[in-house]
């Protein structure tokens, strides 16, 4: 193992802004239009949000396991729930399915997802039993049609796009593999899958991730007590230690996109470990990292308005 305590010029601070606990906190998402920070508790079937101005925290129950969420044109969210993608109204939280369900194998569901800058929703599936590579990577287009893009995974995670839209990042977190694809934004295609991060060189495996304005890949290191920052060549440049063993995903947010929000999980912990890590399942805000992120794109289906957040 390499030494993960990589020196940094920036002085950062970490605050737990919601203690939960979530069973499986995931998919933090900053909505720059409304000043809301969204996140999910997948296994509890809930979408949570926190208003930046009022400090209000509330949640909406959903009809199934929530894999991921993204912004949607016209307001509201696009969400992957079980084997469906749909719209979540920003006023009521009601989920309305779009298009057809994905014909997933038994024991699979949709998981990590991100919207690209052409308005498509990229979403991977996962094998909930973790016992076979039956998961796939899909593209959900603005005409509400599904396209299978790659296959042979256990748990799809780590989806992110480089700022210049030349690359798509992806991880199979259960087999501990990290990949890079060539990405064509105009055509919506990927090619030349190859290894990205040497995941055997550090503690933890890449879960959810986000890219900063300079093209660095920030990934939650599940089982690794940290968030790792990897440069465009896949080299670890920073490791931000966290007080929880299982961080799950990160995103950039705040009015200046200078805050890194990180979700975490408790579903693998026994009562003794939960007691030793009282902030597990919480939502964290990291400031002072010396870099900023980019606004998340919006899913662009025709007539996709789901209601505006106040």
N, C-alpha and C positions, 0 to 999 in steps of 0.2 A: 504493500500500500504506500502511496505517496503521502507526503506531509500536506494535509489539507489546510493548515493554518496559514493561508496565503496572505501576505502583508497587503494592506490597503491604505491609501492616503486619506480616504474619507473616514470620518467618524460617524457611525450610524447608531440609531437607537431603535429598540423593539418594544412595542406596546401590544398587549392583548386587548383588543377593542370590543370583543364579544366572547364570553366564556363558554357559551353553549351549555353542555358539550354536544357537538354533532357526532353521530355515529360515523358518518363518512362525509365530512365537509369537502366540498369540491367547487370548481368552476367560479372563482371570484371574478367579478365583472364590473368595471367602472362605466357608468352611463354618464358621459360628459354632457348630455342634453338635459338631464334632470337633476344631476348632482346626487344620484343614488349609487350606492355600492351594493351589488347583488352577490349572493353566493347560494349554494344549495347544500342540503343534507340529503344525499342521494337515497340512502336506505330508509330515511324517515318520510320520503315522498314530499319534501318541502323545498320551496324557494324562499329565501330570506332577503330582506333589503334593509339598508340603513341610509337615512337621509342626511346628507352632509350639513345642511343648514339647521334643521330642527332637531337632529339627533334621534329622531324616531326610528325604532327597530320593530319590524313586523315580519310576518311570514304568511305564505299561501300554501295550503295543502294541494297536492297534485294527484292525478289518477294512477300513478305508478312510480317506479324507480326513475329518478331524474339522473340522466347521464351527464348532461352539460347544457349550458345556455349561451346565447349570444344576443347582440342587439339586433333590432329589426327596424327597417325603414318605416316611418310613420309612427314610431313609438312602440313600446312593449318589447317583448323578447321572442326569440326563436328558441325552442327547447327540444331536446331529445329525451323522450320518456318511453321506457321499455323498448319497443321496436318501431316507434312512430316519431315523426318530427311535427311540431305544430307551433302555434302562436300562443303566447301568454299575455293577456290583457294587462296593461300597466295600472289600471284602476282597480280591477277586481281579482286579478290573478287567475282567471279562468283560462284553461287550456283548450284550444281548438285545433284538432289534427289537420294537417295538410298532406295531400297526396296519399299514396298507398303506404302501408307498413312495409318494412324491410323483411324479406323472407329469411329470417335468421334461423340457424340450427337450434335444436332444443338445448336449453341451458345458456343461451347467449342473449345479450341485450346491448343496446347502444351505450356508449361511454363518452370519452373525451371528444370535444368538438370545438371548432373555431370557424368564424366567417372570414373569407378572403376579401381582398379589396375590389373584386368584381361582384361581390354580393352573394357568393355561393357559400353554403354551409358544408364544411368538411367534418365528417364524424366517423369515428372508429367504433367497432363493436368489441365486446369482451366475453370471454368464457367465464361465467360466474363460478364454475367449479374448478377453474385453473388447471384442468387435467389434460387439455389438448389444444393444439393450435388451430382453432376453428374461427378465430376472429378475423375481421376484414376492415379495410379502410374504404369509406364511401365518400362520394361527392353528391350533395343534394342541391340540385340546380334551381334557378329562379323560376323555371317552368314546372317545378314540383316533381321532377323526375329524378330517380336514383341512378347513380353510376358507380359500379364497383371499380375501385382503383388499384387495390392490392390485397393480398391475402396471406395466410400462414402465420397468424399471430395468436397470442394468448390473451393479452389485455392491451388494447390500444390506448396510448397516452402521449403526452408531450407534443401535441400538434401546435405548430407555430410557423409563421412565415417571416422570411427575412425582410427588412425594410425596403429593399430594392425589388422584391417579389421574384427573385431568381431561385430561391430555395424554399423547400418545405421540410420542416423538422418533424420527427416522429419517433416514438419509443414503444417498444413492447416491454412493459414494465415487469411482467411476471417472468419473462425469459431473460430480463436484464440486458436488452439490446437497444442501442440508440442508432437512428438512421438519418441520413440526409438524402433528399431527392432534388434533382433539377426540377424547377417549377416554371411553367408557362402560364402567366396570369390570363392572357388573352384567350388562349385555347382551353384553359382549365386542365392541363395535363401534367403528369409527373413522369420522370424517367430516371434511369441510372441510380437506383437505390444502392447506397453504400454505407459502411459504418461511419458514424460521426464521433460520438464520445466513447472513449475506452472506459466502459462502465466497471471493469474489473480493477480500476486503479484507485477507487475511493469507496468509502462506506456509503451505503444507501443506493437506491435505484431511482432512475429518473421517472417522475410521475408527471404532473401537469407543469406547463412551462409558459414563458412569455419572453419576447425579444425587446431589447431597448433600442433607442434611436441609432445607436452605433453598431447594431447587428449582433450584440452579445446575447447569448441564450441563457436565461435565468430559469433554473429548474428546481422544483421541490424534490428533495432527496428522501424518499420514503424509506423508513428504517435507518436513516442516516443522520437525524437530528439537525438538519441544515437545509439551506438553500444554496445551490452552487451556481456560479456565474462562469459560463464557458464562452471563449472567444469564437469567432467564425470558423476557426480551424479545429474546434472541439477541445481546446486546452483549458483546463480549469485555471481561472485567474483569481477567483475569490470564493471563499466559503463563509457564509453567514450562519453561525451557530444559533439554534433555536432551543427553547426549553421543552420541546416535545419530540418524541422519537419518530412520529409519523406525519410530517407535513405532506400535503397532497397536491397543492397547485398554487401558482402565484400569478398576479396580474399587476400592471401599472395603473395608477389612478391618482385621484386628487386633481384640483384645478390646474396644476402645473405638470401633472403626470410624473411627479417626483416621489411618489409613495409606492412601495411594493406591498401588496396585500397577499397574505398567505393563509390558506385554510389547512385544517389538520383533521385527523381521524382517531377514533377510539375503538373501532369494531374488532380489532385484533388484540385488545388489551384485557387482561384479567383484572379483578378488583384491586389486587395488591399493586399492580403497575399503575392503574388509574390513580390510586391514592398517592403514589410517588410522583406522578406527573399531573398535578391538578389543572393545568392549563390545556391538556390534551383535548382535542375536539374544538378548540377555540379558533378565533380569527385574529390574525396578527397584522399589525401595520409597522413597516420598517421605513424609517426616514433617514436622511443624511447619507444616502448611498453615492451621491456625486454624479448621478446620471438620471435620465428621464426616459419614459416610455412613449408610446404613440397611441392615439385614439383607436379603439377597436372599430373595425368596419361594421356595416349594417347589412343584414340579410335583405335582398332586394326583390323578393317575389312581387309580381304585379298585384296591386291591391292588398299589400301585406300589412297595412296599418293595423296595429293592435291596441290603439288607444294611447294617448299621451300621459306620461306621469306628471303630476302637478309640480 
